[in-house]
Amino acid sequence: TCRLFVVSDIRVARSARGRSINLALSHRGRQALKAIGIEDQIVGKGIPMRARRIHTHSGKKYSIPYGTKSQYILSVDRANLNKELLTAAEKYPNAKVYFGHKLLHCNVESGLLTFRGPDQTSRDVTCDLIVGCDGAFSTVRKQFMRKTRFDYSHVYIPHGYMELTIPPKNGDFAMEENYLHIWPRDTFMMIALPNLDRSFTCTFFMPFEDFERLTSGDEVLDFFQTYFPDSIPLIGEEELKRDYFSLPPQAMISVKCSSYHINSRCVLMGDAAHAMVPFYGQGLNAGFEDCLVFDELMDQFHNDFSACLPEFSRLRVPDDHAISDLAMYNYIEMRAHVNSKWFHFRKYVDNFLHLLMPSTMIPLYTMVTFTRIRYHEALQRWKWQNKVSENWSCLTARVFLRSSSLVLERNWNAPALLSHIL
């Protein structure tokens, strides 16, 4: 029997607690949903995003496709996804869901868990295997930290985030809906993801000290007029000034640890094992892939926890550390690199090399988002491919410059040009 202890039932809660950042569902997450038979119903309530839609300072827009025409990521609502997963869990005859229970303590050696129930009394539960999926500030993981040779680190990045809303316009989307919209401004940025109600959820990322400098509605309006002028009529002046101060900027944490298991009695998954910043859109997908890999290992080792758990740690620790690092890197790419002409040129080179050698030269984003190539292998391949791509880019640039100089030289020696100059 599988017993699932949950703090609250989001399906009956008056308001959803925690972050409301939209989730980006891609191949890894979809494969996990497919394994439990609910991929279609989740995908059916998602909105395809086929490219990044870049909003420049001047108000001009251009697109950077995620992959081929058939490749896209999905904007899915966090609350709806949680509701669907809870409903699916309750349908398993060997599963029992307990709501209103908060974990107070666990003893991983004995399998003893102590919860505070909805009546505020303590309750002890004993189990054969503890699966800790209790988030970035995991109570289960605290027990791991009492063990020798358990590595743990966490980092708060200096940037925070806040959420704003672009409402529907005349009953329809106010911007093109099948994109992830980005306003990259080097040290900060704003993004917007589409919702089923035809609104957009905007997430504004900026260093905390910059947030603190904006202390009035007029200062906020002036700031947006300077850096995001095209967003003001979409959000609304009064709504922007109101929503900016409705909640303080929220922090973002990155967690790494190793290993993910203790003996054959306890294992960590999801944010409890590898909370990451949201800039690669892989937090959800990595967590779902944890479940998928664990399920595959249980089949491989015939439900033997003593064999399955160590192998799970061996496989997932390097992968999750790799995607955590890539998520940190992707923030720099999203807020700064996309403004660079060299970045766009390298994208064209990468795509050209992929066309020439589709199984050898695969863009990093494609490997991470549209395949199940292991994250750490994707990172290693990317570093190797970068060297090849860099050489091609430099060679192409040299050929272009050389041909340009030859044309210039021929023109320079032309009598007509010479006489014109003289």
Secondary structure, DSSP 8 states (H G I E B T S, - for coil): -EEEEES--TTT-SS--S----EEE-HHHHHHHHHTT-HHHHHTTSEEE-EEEEE-TTS-EEEEESSSTT--EEEE-HHHHHHHHHHHHHTSTTEEEEES-EEEEEETTTTEEEEE-TTS-EEEEE-S-EEE---TT-HHHHHHTTSTT-EEEEEE-SEEEEEEEE--BTTB-SS-SSEEEEEE-SS-EEEEEE-TTS-EEEEEEEEHHHHHH--SHHHHHHHHHHH-GGGHHHH-HHHHHHHHTTS--B--EEEEEE-SEETTTEEE-THHHH---GGGS-HHHHHHHHHHHHHHHHHHTTT-HHHHHHHHHHHHHHHHHHHHHHHHHHHHHHHTGGG-HHHHHHHHHHHHHHHHSTTT---HHHHHHHS---HHHHHHHHHHHHHHHHHHHHHHHHHHHHHHHHHHHHHHT-HHHHHHH-
